[in-house]
Amino acid sequence: MAERFPMKRAPVARQGVYELYWYFASARQRAFERRVSGQPPPWTDDDILRGYKFCNVFRAADRVSQYMIRDVCYHNESCAAEDRLFQIMS
């Protein structure tokens, strides 16, 4: 069977992409830390980070994960381990 998208050449890493990724991740984390510590905005000088919403660097810091941790995984209601797993997975 023929490949749907045959490779013409091996992929080549673009210069600076790795460094840009880590710059962006660290700037995003700094802005998050400034915001949650109560500092007034703007929390960054980066126009893109100021103008758009991004998920948090650490997954557990986003609001949906915080809800799952606080109200589903560690709620005060007693239940069997199987029930707790079902609550987390559904």
Residue pairs with C-beta under 8 A, 6 or more apart in sequence:
24 49
25 57
27 44
27 46
27 49
28 49
28 54
28 56
28 57
29 56
29 57
29 58
30 43
30 44
31 43
31 44
31 46
31 49
32 43
32 56
32 57
32 61
34 43
34 44
35 41
35 43
41 50
42 50
43 50
44 50
55 62
56 62
59 65
60 66
60 69
68 88
72 87
72 88
73 84
73 88
79 87
